[in-house]
Amino acid sequence: MKQKRDKIEIDAMAKRMRLKALDMAFRSGKKGAHLGPAFSCMEIMATLYGNIMNIDPENPKDVNRDRFVSSKAHSVLTQYTALNEIGFISEEELDTFQENGTKFGGHPIIDLEHGMEYTGGSLGMALSVGVGMALDAKLKGRKNKVYILVGDGELDEGSNWEAIMSAAQFKLNNLVIIVDKNGLQYDGPTSEIMNIDNLQNKFDAFNCKTSVVDGHNTAELLDVFNRFTKDCPHVIIARTIKGKGVSFMENIREWHHSSLSQRQYEQAVEEVRGE
Amino acid sequence: MIEITPRTIRTWSMLGQRGTAFAIALPEIAAEQKEVMVLTADLSLLSGLEKFKQTYPEQFLDVGIAEQNMIGIAAGLAKEGNCVFATTYATFISMRSYEQIRNNLGVMGFNVKVIGSAAGVSMGTSGNCHHSIEDLALMRVIPNIQVISPADALETVKVMQAISKTNIPAYVRLTGNLNCPMVYKEDYDFQIGKGIVLNQGRDIAIIAIGTLVAEAVKVAESLKGQGINPTVVNMHTIKPLDEKLIKELTREHSIIYTLEEHSVIGGLGGAVAECLSGLGTSTKLIRMGFPDKYSVLGDYEYILKQNKLDAGSVKEAILEGVK
């Protein structure tokens, strides 16, 4: 069993993940990478992988492991770097990111040995699968939890709401849905493209228990992940900033997917290191 | 253990493919395999799943009218080691949840058996939204999924048993209505991917799928009186296609007819055409199915006749072809 990291260690972990992600994105050259949406969920994944989740690279197929799927699979740099931190993916493997023949592409491919539970890339898919995984745990009396991270833009997809409705119907208190609410989708602010305001009310109306936290505050994240619901799914709306940690990326939609110049890379590294 | 006797075969025939699949085959499969789950999208009653629901309540899930979610949930359950059967009307399950099927079953290979009921035009006057004439083409193009359409109720039992014993995702297309014509009156050997020659004739071959296999048998019987003895093949599995058998047919047959309750594009006819294109054969292929348009409404038999898919029309077409 891995050691649980405390808040200070999780913050340091998130910083290292950002630096590694910048390296990987920069090495990808003109292929570019999803830096903005990766940086909005760094603290969320650092908290889950660093402390909350019961997973072990020595026993990656343990039936009792917690399951995590990022339905906003384009934030894969966050997941790869988090899995690197806890020993599922080596540095050498990370260095193959987006190279020809790699296992580590721009969206994750299912590979339990490397800690990846699902082949992502099509939005609105994973929440239903999470419902199935959580149902199985319930039916077989296992105590593990299923964590599904979704984007706020992604919630435009109606399939998510089918899944949310059923998660409440089936009383899945072992399912935790985290919304990375960074307020931006590819084409612009969610408020302008497709308004999903009153998100908490929406989830509450779907019979979920909803919490709202600062998605970059690891103390709040640690606290909220340790809260449990009795007979319904727990939805955590994490207010985040797309591109968090790099001034020229924050809240700029172009950084949903883009490539870094040498100068931008150096500035970004400096800003992340200096925080 | 399901007992296959002339009597049970007759009873299943009355229940049709759908009733047999859900009221007979699935409860038996669940009795033998613990990790079997059955999911429906608000069609429990109609599908005859009530017996299953009562007998195995923990292995049954109704997800409401939400096909995309059903396939996603099925995938999550399959990911955890269950053999999952997910079912609703063929037209909805093959199209509304297409990308869920493609990603979860095709790309990731999760062990979900997608059972499309009321495929083809058995829904008759319910309308074109309920007619499923594109599902074989849609499912066949997705890698890693077996695509099967049983010929009759007994074969439905055998298909359900066979797919439950594999870890391979599958799409099963159930055609016809209650009182499904019997192709088989006694037990026989069924293997996924291995077509069955029902009548060994010569020169002309009819390769059929689904309930139209029974029509093909009728055609062959009635042509015998006119000195024509067509070979009849039950090509229950469209993927993996029995290419070896098709190759053998080209040796002794100058014309192959494909007969299906599906568009002539992309289904059995399309699959056989693809196979023949690689063989360099002079055997001619004539595809019989729905033309590239939606059918006039009517009862099942009426629609088949209007589209020249009934035994009488097929016989006439063959006689015309050999003139």
Interface residues (C-beta under 8 A of the other chain):
Chain A: I110 E117 Y118 T119 S122 M125 A126 L127 S128 V129 G130 V131 G132 M133 A134 L135 D136 A137 L139 K140 S159 E162 A163 M165 S166 Q169 F170
Chain B: E58 L61 V63 G64 A66 Q68 N69 I71 G72 I73 A74 A75 G76 L77 A78 K79 E80 G81 N82 E99 Q100 N103 N104 V107 M108
